[in-house]
Amino acid sequence: MDAAPPALIRETFPVGPLQCNCTIIGDPLTKKAIVVDPGGDPELIMARLDKHGLKVVSIVHTHAHLDHFLASGQMKEKTGATLHLHEADRFLWDSLELQCRMFGVPYTPVPAPDRYLRDDEELACGCGVALHTPGHTPGSMSFWFEDAKLLIAGDTLFRRGIGRTDLWGGDYSAIERSIRQRLYRLDEQATVVAGHGPDTTLGEEMRENPFVRA
């Protein structure tokens, strides 16, 4: 009998002034990794990568609110990894300085994205796909790792909550559709990594989320 492949490396930890959940996803065989939402503390992120012996090949973003990419420029400079975003959020990416002023957060310039994410695009680590889940922002993305039963939902879905839709480009009807038609059709046993706060499972949210139930 063939041995099961080693489990995906996954570590999630809060970073930055607004405590965004940054997630490292690594292939245990190739040691290639992606970093999702480096919202600050680049030295901490690099230390966690070094602990696992991983090399970052791409930095991907669930959306372009400042707390999800404050350290993206520094991470790119340190690693040479490419920056990825859905094109519909480029207007937010380009307004980082304005966002920082509004929230009283120090501004660190970030270069333009290297390429734009597409719906159902395979991620660079070869172990997951990008899902376009608009609503919190027009270009909000979730990242689905089927074999690991893992969903990185950004600020689309939280434990017993959903993302705000009263900020730039928010749309309540769109986020409801994204959750019902994209996320709730995935494996209900999957772990959900939200953009902030604790993990949950899809099944729990389908039954217990007070905003959107299956």
ChimeraX commands (.cxc) that place a marker at each C-alpha (Angstrom):
marker #1 position 0.00,0.00,0.00 radius 0.5
marker #1 position 1.32,3.44,-0.95 radius 0.5
marker #1 position 2.08,5.78,1.95 radius 0.5
marker #1 position -0.09,8.85,2.32 radius 0.5
marker #1 position 1.59,12.08,1.21 radius 0.5
marker #1 position 2.88,14.24,4.06 radius 0.5
marker #1 position 0.46,16.84,5.36 radius 0.5
marker #1 position 0.53,20.39,4.09 radius 0.5
marker #1 position 2.47,22.78,6.30 radius 0.5
marker #1 position 0.11,25.45,7.67 radius 0.5
marker #1 position 0.68,28.09,10.29 radius 0.5
marker #1 position -1.62,31.03,11.01 radius 0.5
marker #1 position -0.79,33.89,13.37 radius 0.5
marker #1 position -1.95,37.50,13.88 radius 0.5
marker #1 position 0.26,40.31,12.57 radius 0.5
marker #1 position 0.27,44.07,12.31 radius 0.5
marker #1 position -1.56,46.84,14.13 radius 0.5
marker #1 position -5.00,45.41,13.32 radius 0.5
marker #1 position -4.08,41.77,14.05 radius 0.5
marker #1 position -4.84,40.34,10.63 radius 0.5
marker #1 position -4.39,36.59,10.39 radius 0.5
marker #1 position -1.36,35.85,8.21 radius 0.5
marker #1 position -1.09,32.27,6.97 radius 0.5
marker #1 position 1.91,30.35,5.68 radius 0.5
marker #1 position 1.13,27.40,3.40 radius 0.5
marker #1 position 4.04,25.15,2.50 radius 0.5
marker #1 position 4.60,22.02,0.44 radius 0.5
marker #1 position 6.51,19.62,2.71 radius 0.5
marker #1 position 8.28,18.00,-0.26 radius 0.5
marker #1 position 9.34,20.96,-2.42 radius 0.5
marker #1 position 9.54,23.41,0.51 radius 0.5
marker #1 position 7.86,26.02,-1.66 radius 0.5
marker #1 position 5.45,28.28,0.19 radius 0.5
marker #1 position 2.90,30.98,-0.23 radius 0.5
marker #1 position 2.20,33.70,2.30 radius 0.5
marker #1 position -1.39,34.88,2.59 radius 0.5
marker #1 position -2.14,38.41,3.84 radius 0.5
marker #1 position 1.14,39.68,5.33 radius 0.5
marker #1 position -0.49,42.52,7.25 radius 0.5
marker #1 position 2.60,43.58,9.19 radius 0.5
marker #1 position 5.55,42.25,11.22 radius 0.5
marker #1 position 7.69,41.03,8.29 radius 0.5
marker #1 position 10.47,39.85,10.63 radius 0.5
marker #1 position 8.02,37.59,12.46 radius 0.5
marker #1 position 6.75,36.14,9.17 radius 0.5
marker #1 position 10.30,35.47,7.98 radius 0.5
marker #1 position 11.15,33.78,11.28 radius 0.5
marker #1 position 8.16,31.44,10.95 radius 0.5
marker #1 position 9.15,30.59,7.38 radius 0.5
marker #1 position 12.72,29.86,8.46 radius 0.5
marker #1 position 11.43,27.63,11.27 radius 0.5
marker #1 position 9.74,25.43,8.66 radius 0.5
marker #1 position 12.60,25.65,6.15 radius 0.5
marker #1 position 10.30,27.16,3.52 radius 0.5
marker #1 position 10.99,29.42,0.55 radius 0.5
marker #1 position 8.25,31.87,-0.43 radius 0.5
marker #1 position 7.37,31.84,-4.12 radius 0.5
marker #1 position 4.27,34.05,-3.99 radius 0.5
marker #1 position 2.48,36.43,-1.67 radius 0.5
marker #1 position -1.29,36.30,-2.16 radius 0.5
marker #1 position -3.96,38.58,-0.79 radius 0.5
marker #1 position -7.57,37.90,0.10 radius 0.5
marker #1 position -8.28,41.58,-0.55 radius 0.5
marker #1 position -6.63,45.00,-0.50 radius 0.5
marker #1 position -7.58,46.60,2.78 radius 0.5
marker #1 position -4.46,47.98,4.44 radius 0.5
marker #1 position -4.38,45.47,7.32 radius 0.5
marker #1 position -3.93,42.60,4.86 radius 0.5
marker #1 position -0.89,43.89,2.95 radius 0.5
marker #1 position 1.04,46.38,5.07 radius 0.5
marker #1 position 4.15,44.15,4.98 radius 0.5
marker #1 position 3.79,42.98,1.37 radius 0.5
marker #1 position 6.44,45.31,-0.01 radius 0.5
marker #1 position 8.94,44.36,2.66 radius 0.5
marker #1 position 8.23,40.66,2.16 radius 0.5
marker #1 position 8.76,40.99,-1.58 radius 0.5
marker #1 position 12.04,42.81,-1.00 radius 0.5
marker #1 position 13.28,40.15,1.42 radius 0.5
marker #1 position 12.23,37.09,-0.60 radius 0.5
marker #1 position 11.84,38.10,-4.25 radius 0.5
marker #1 position 8.35,36.52,-4.19 radius 0.5
marker #1 position 5.66,37.83,-6.52 radius 0.5
marker #1 position 2.63,39.80,-5.29 radius 0.5
marker #1 position -0.85,38.57,-6.29 radius 0.5
marker #1 position -4.26,40.26,-6.05 radius 0.5
marker #1 position -7.60,40.21,-7.82 radius 0.5
marker #1 position -7.73,43.08,-10.30 radius 0.5
marker #1 position -11.04,44.41,-8.96 radius 0.5
marker #1 position -9.23,45.48,-5.78 radius 0.5
marker #1 position -6.47,47.42,-7.52 radius 0.5
marker #1 position -8.18,50.74,-6.61 radius 0.5
marker #1 position -7.79,49.84,-2.93 radius 0.5
marker #1 position -4.18,48.71,-3.37 radius 0.5
marker #1 position -3.41,52.06,-5.00 radius 0.5
marker #1 position -4.96,53.93,-2.05 radius 0.5
marker #1 position -2.83,52.38,0.71 radius 0.5
marker #1 position -1.44,55.73,1.82 radius 0.5
marker #1 position -4.96,57.17,2.13 radius 0.5
marker #1 position -6.16,54.09,4.03 radius 0.5
marker #1 position -3.23,54.38,6.44 radius 0.5
marker #1 position -3.97,58.06,7.10 radius 0.5
marker #1 position -7.63,57.29,7.80 radius 0.5
marker #1 position -6.74,54.61,10.36 radius 0.5
marker #1 position -3.69,56.36,11.83 radius 0.5
marker #1 position -1.30,53.61,10.72 radius 0.5
marker #1 position 2.27,54.37,9.54 radius 0.5
marker #1 position 2.54,54.17,5.76 radius 0.5
marker #1 position 5.08,51.86,4.12 radius 0.5
marker #1 position 5.03,51.95,0.30 radius 0.5
marker #1 position 4.10,48.75,-1.52 radius 0.5
marker #1 position 4.90,48.11,-5.21 radius 0.5
marker #1 position 2.19,47.27,-7.72 radius 0.5
marker #1 position 1.00,43.65,-7.89 radius 0.5
marker #1 position 3.05,41.44,-10.18 radius 0.5
marker #1 position -0.02,39.67,-11.52 radius 0.5
marker #1 position -3.74,39.38,-10.96 radius 0.5
marker #1 position -5.49,36.36,-9.52 radius 0.5
marker #1 position -8.29,34.69,-11.47 radius 0.5
marker #1 position -11.22,32.64,-10.24 radius 0.5
marker #1 position -10.34,28.93,-9.98 radius 0.5
marker #1 position -6.65,29.65,-10.59 radius 0.5
marker #1 position -4.18,27.14,-9.15 radius 0.5
marker #1 position -1.91,28.66,-6.54 radius 0.5
marker #1 position 1.87,28.60,-6.90 radius 0.5
marker #1 position 2.38,25.88,-4.30 radius 0.5
marker #1 position 0.31,23.53,-6.47 radius 0.5
marker #1 position -1.87,22.54,-3.56 radius 0.5
marker #1 position -4.84,24.90,-3.71 radius 0.5
marker #1 position -6.99,27.20,-5.83 radius 0.5
marker #1 position -8.17,30.80,-5.66 radius 0.5
marker #1 position -11.91,31.47,-5.48 radius 0.5
marker #1 position -13.35,34.88,-6.31 radius 0.5
marker #1 position -15.74,35.68,-3.42 radius 0.5
marker #1 position -16.72,39.36,-3.79 radius 0.5
marker #1 position -18.77,41.29,-1.28 radius 0.5
marker #1 position -16.46,42.57,1.44 radius 0.5
marker #1 position -14.58,44.15,-1.46 radius 0.5
marker #1 position -15.11,43.71,-5.22 radius 0.5
marker #1 position -11.95,41.62,-5.56 radius 0.5
marker #1 position -12.16,39.54,-2.39 radius 0.5
marker #1 position -10.66,36.07,-2.78 radius 0.5
marker #1 position -10.78,32.87,-0.74 radius 0.5
marker #1 position -8.20,30.10,-1.04 radius 0.5
marker #1 position -9.32,26.46,-1.02 radius 0.5
marker #1 position -7.02,23.52,-0.25 radius 0.5
marker #1 position -9.18,20.49,-0.95 radius 0.5
marker #1 position -6.82,17.73,0.16 radius 0.5
marker #1 position -6.17,19.48,3.46 radius 0.5
marker #1 position -9.84,20.44,3.93 radius 0.5
marker #1 position -8.72,24.01,4.55 radius 0.5
marker #1 position -10.36,27.27,3.48 radius 0.5
marker #1 position -8.69,30.65,3.91 radius 0.5
marker #1 position -11.69,32.99,3.75 radius 0.5
marker #1 position -10.13,36.38,4.46 radius 0.5
marker #1 position -12.77,38.86,5.59 radius 0.5
marker #1 position -15.58,37.10,3.71 radius 0.5
marker #1 position -16.53,34.62,6.45 radius 0.5
marker #1 position -15.75,34.71,10.18 radius 0.5
marker #1 position -16.65,32.50,13.11 radius 0.5
marker #1 position -20.32,33.45,13.54 radius 0.5
marker #1 position -19.88,36.52,11.37 radius 0.5
marker #1 position -19.29,37.89,7.89 radius 0.5
marker #1 position -17.21,40.71,6.49 radius 0.5
marker #1 position -18.31,44.32,6.66 radius 0.5
marker #1 position -19.94,45.70,3.54 radius 0.5
marker #1 position -20.03,49.39,4.55 radius 0.5
marker #1 position -16.46,50.10,3.42 radius 0.5
marker #1 position -15.16,50.94,-0.07 radius 0.5
marker #1 position -16.77,48.67,-2.66 radius 0.5
marker #1 position -18.71,46.56,-0.14 radius 0.5
marker #1 position -21.88,44.79,-1.30 radius 0.5
marker #1 position -24.08,42.78,1.09 radius 0.5
marker #1 position -25.93,40.89,-1.65 radius 0.5
marker #1 position -22.62,39.91,-3.23 radius 0.5
marker #1 position -21.07,38.61,0.00 radius 0.5
marker #1 position -24.20,36.61,0.75 radius 0.5
marker #1 position -24.03,35.02,-2.72 radius 0.5
marker #1 position -20.32,34.31,-2.33 radius 0.5
marker #1 position -20.86,32.52,0.95 radius 0.5
marker #1 position -23.93,30.54,-0.12 radius 0.5
marker #1 position -22.91,29.67,-3.67 radius 0.5
marker #1 position -19.13,29.24,-3.33 radius 0.5
marker #1 position -18.10,28.59,0.26 radius 0.5
marker #1 position -21.05,26.61,1.59 radius 0.5
marker #1 position -20.76,24.20,-1.33 radius 0.5
marker #1 position -17.32,23.07,-0.16 radius 0.5
marker #1 position -16.65,20.26,2.31 radius 0.5
marker #1 position -18.49,21.15,5.52 radius 0.5
marker #1 position -15.76,19.44,7.55 radius 0.5
marker #1 position -13.21,21.96,6.29 radius 0.5
marker #1 position -11.41,24.26,8.70 radius 0.5
marker #1 position -12.02,27.94,7.95 radius 0.5
marker #1 position -9.21,30.44,8.58 radius 0.5
marker #1 position -10.83,33.86,8.87 radius 0.5
marker #1 position -9.12,37.18,8.28 radius 0.5
marker #1 position -9.31,37.96,11.99 radius 0.5
marker #1 position -10.08,35.91,15.06 radius 0.5
marker #1 position -10.33,32.15,15.62 radius 0.5
marker #1 position -10.72,29.32,13.14 radius 0.5
marker #1 position -14.09,27.69,12.62 radius 0.5
marker #1 position -15.50,24.98,10.34 radius 0.5
marker #1 position -17.76,25.32,7.35 radius 0.5
marker #1 position -20.32,23.00,8.88 radius 0.5
marker #1 position -20.57,25.11,12.03 radius 0.5
marker #1 position -21.10,28.28,10.00 radius 0.5
marker #1 position -23.65,26.64,7.72 radius 0.5
marker #1 position -25.72,25.77,10.80 radius 0.5
marker #1 position -24.89,28.52,13.30 radius 0.5
marker #1 position -23.82,31.70,11.47 radius 0.5
marker #1 position -26.47,34.31,12.33 radius 0.5
marker #1 position -25.92,36.28,9.10 radius 0.5
marker #1 position -25.79,33.59,6.40 radius 0.5
marker #1 position -26.93,30.02,6.94 radius 0.5
marker #1 position -26.99,27.24,4.40 radius 0.5
marker link #1:1,2 radius 0.2
marker link #1:2,3 radius 0.2
marker link #1:3,4 radius 0.2
marker link #1:4,5 radius 0.2
marker link #1:5,6 radius 0.2
marker link #1:6,7 radius 0.2
marker link #1:7,8 radius 0.2
marker link #1:8,9 radius 0.2
marker link #1:9,10 radius 0.2
marker link #1:10,11 radius 0.2
marker link #1:11,12 radius 0.2
marker link #1:12,13 radius 0.2
marker link #1:13,14 radius 0.2
marker link #1:14,15 radius 0.2
marker link #1:15,16 radius 0.2
marker link #1:16,17 radius 0.2
marker link #1:17,18 radius 0.2
marker link #1:18,19 radius 0.2
marker link #1:19,20 radius 0.2
marker link #1:20,21 radius 0.2
marker link #1:21,22 radius 0.2
marker link #1:22,23 radius 0.2
marker link #1:23,24 radius 0.2
marker link #1:24,25 radius 0.2
marker link #1:25,26 radius 0.2
marker link #1:26,27 radius 0.2
marker link #1:27,28 radius 0.2
marker link #1:28,29 radius 0.2
marker link #1:29,30 radius 0.2
marker link #1:30,31 radius 0.2
marker link #1:31,32 radius 0.2
marker link #1:32,33 radius 0.2
marker link #1:33,34 radius 0.2
marker link #1:34,35 radius 0.2
marker link #1:35,36 radius 0.2
marker link #1:36,37 radius 0.2
marker link #1:37,38 radius 0.2
marker link #1:38,39 radius 0.2
marker link #1:39,40 radius 0.2
marker link #1:40,41 radius 0.2
marker link #1:41,42 radius 0.2
marker link #1:42,43 radius 0.2
marker link #1:43,44 radius 0.2
marker link #1:44,45 radius 0.2
marker link #1:45,46 radius 0.2
marker link #1:46,47 radius 0.2
marker link #1:47,48 radius 0.2
marker link #1:48,49 radius 0.2
marker link #1:49,50 radius 0.2
marker link #1:50,51 radius 0.2
marker link #1:51,52 radius 0.2
marker link #1:52,53 radius 0.2
marker link #1:53,54 radius 0.2
marker link #1:54,55 radius 0.2
marker link #1:55,56 radius 0.2
marker link #1:56,57 radius 0.2
marker link #1:57,58 radius 0.2
marker link #1:58,59 radius 0.2
marker link #1:59,60 radius 0.2
marker link #1:60,61 radius 0.2
marker link #1:61,62 radius 0.2
marker link #1:62,63 radius 0.2
marker link #1:63,64 radius 0.2
marker link #1:64,65 radius 0.2
marker link #1:65,66 radius 0.2
marker link #1:66,67 radius 0.2
marker link #1:67,68 radius 0.2
marker link #1:68,69 radius 0.2
marker link #1:69,70 radius 0.2
marker link #1:70,71 radius 0.2
marker link #1:71,72 radius 0.2
marker link #1:72,73 radius 0.2
marker link #1:73,74 radius 0.2
marker link #1:74,75 radius 0.2
marker link #1:75,76 radius 0.2
marker link #1:76,77 radius 0.2
marker link #1:77,78 radius 0.2
marker link #1:78,79 radius 0.2
marker link #1:79,80 radius 0.2
marker link #1:80,81 radius 0.2
marker link #1:81,82 radius 0.2
marker link #1:82,83 radius 0.2
marker link #1:83,84 radius 0.2
marker link #1:84,85 radius 0.2
marker link #1:85,86 radius 0.2
marker link #1:86,87 radius 0.2
marker link #1:87,88 radius 0.2
marker link #1:88,89 radius 0.2
marker link #1:89,90 radius 0.2
marker link #1:90,91 radius 0.2
marker link #1:91,92 radius 0.2
marker link #1:92,93 radius 0.2
marker link #1:93,94 radius 0.2
marker link #1:94,95 radius 0.2
marker link #1:95,96 radius 0.2
marker link #1:96,97 radius 0.2
marker link #1:97,98 radius 0.2
marker link #1:98,99 radius 0.2
marker link #1:99,100 radius 0.2
marker link #1:100,101 radius 0.2
marker link #1:101,102 radius 0.2
marker link #1:102,103 radius 0.2
marker link #1:103,104 radius 0.2
marker link #1:104,105 radius 0.2
marker link #1:105,106 radius 0.2
marker link #1:106,107 radius 0.2
marker link #1:107,108 radius 0.2
marker link #1:108,109 radius 0.2
marker link #1:109,110 radius 0.2
marker link #1:110,111 radius 0.2
marker link #1:111,112 radius 0.2
marker link #1:112,113 radius 0.2
marker link #1:113,114 radius 0.2
marker link #1:114,115 radius 0.2
marker link #1:115,116 radius 0.2
marker link #1:116,117 radius 0.2
marker link #1:117,118 radius 0.2
marker link #1:118,119 radius 0.2
marker link #1:119,120 radius 0.2
marker link #1:120,121 radius 0.2
marker link #1:121,122 radius 0.2
marker link #1:122,123 radius 0.2
marker link #1:123,124 radius 0.2
marker link #1:124,125 radius 0.2
marker link #1:125,126 radius 0.2
marker link #1:126,127 radius 0.2
marker link #1:127,128 radius 0.2
marker link #1:128,129 radius 0.2
marker link #1:129,130 radius 0.2
marker link #1:130,131 radius 0.2
marker link #1:131,132 radius 0.2
marker link #1:132,133 radius 0.2
marker link #1:133,134 radius 0.2
marker link #1:134,135 radius 0.2
marker link #1:135,136 radius 0.2
marker link #1:136,137 radius 0.2
marker link #1:137,138 radius 0.2
marker link #1:138,139 radius 0.2
marker link #1:139,140 radius 0.2
marker link #1:140,141 radius 0.2
marker link #1:141,142 radius 0.2
marker link #1:142,143 radius 0.2
marker link #1:143,144 radius 0.2
marker link #1:144,145 radius 0.2
marker link #1:145,146 radius 0.2
marker link #1:146,147 radius 0.2
marker link #1:147,148 radius 0.2
marker link #1:148,149 radius 0.2
marker link #1:149,150 radius 0.2
marker link #1:150,151 radius 0.2
marker link #1:151,152 radius 0.2
marker link #1:152,153 radius 0.2
marker link #1:153,154 radius 0.2
marker link #1:154,155 radius 0.2
marker link #1:155,156 radius 0.2
marker link #1:156,157 radius 0.2
marker link #1:157,158 radius 0.2
marker link #1:158,159 radius 0.2
marker link #1:159,160 radius 0.2
marker link #1:160,161 radius 0.2
marker link #1:161,162 radius 0.2
marker link #1:162,163 radius 0.2
marker link #1:163,164 radius 0.2
marker link #1:164,165 radius 0.2
marker link #1:165,166 radius 0.2
marker link #1:166,167 radius 0.2
marker link #1:167,168 radius 0.2
marker link #1:168,169 radius 0.2
marker link #1:169,170 radius 0.2
marker link #1:170,171 radius 0.2
marker link #1:171,172 radius 0.2
marker link #1:172,173 radius 0.2
marker link #1:173,174 radius 0.2
marker link #1:174,175 radius 0.2
marker link #1:175,176 radius 0.2
marker link #1:176,177 radius 0.2
marker link #1:177,178 radius 0.2
marker link #1:178,179 radius 0.2
marker link #1:179,180 radius 0.2
marker link #1:180,181 radius 0.2
marker link #1:181,182 radius 0.2
marker link #1:182,183 radius 0.2
marker link #1:183,184 radius 0.2
marker link #1:184,185 radius 0.2
marker link #1:185,186 radius 0.2
marker link #1:186,187 radius 0.2
marker link #1:187,188 radius 0.2
marker link #1:188,189 radius 0.2
marker link #1:189,190 radius 0.2
marker link #1:190,191 radius 0.2
marker link #1:191,192 radius 0.2
marker link #1:192,193 radius 0.2
marker link #1:193,194 radius 0.2
marker link #1:194,195 radius 0.2
marker link #1:195,196 radius 0.2
marker link #1:196,197 radius 0.2
marker link #1:197,198 radius 0.2
marker link #1:198,199 radius 0.2
marker link #1:199,200 radius 0.2
marker link #1:200,201 radius 0.2
marker link #1:201,202 radius 0.2
marker link #1:202,203 radius 0.2
marker link #1:203,204 radius 0.2
marker link #1:204,205 radius 0.2
marker link #1:205,206 radius 0.2
marker link #1:206,207 radius 0.2
marker link #1:207,208 radius 0.2
marker link #1:208,209 radius 0.2
marker link #1:209,210 radius 0.2
marker link #1:210,211 radius 0.2
marker link #1:211,212 radius 0.2
marker link #1:212,213 radius 0.2
marker link #1:213,214 radius 0.2
view
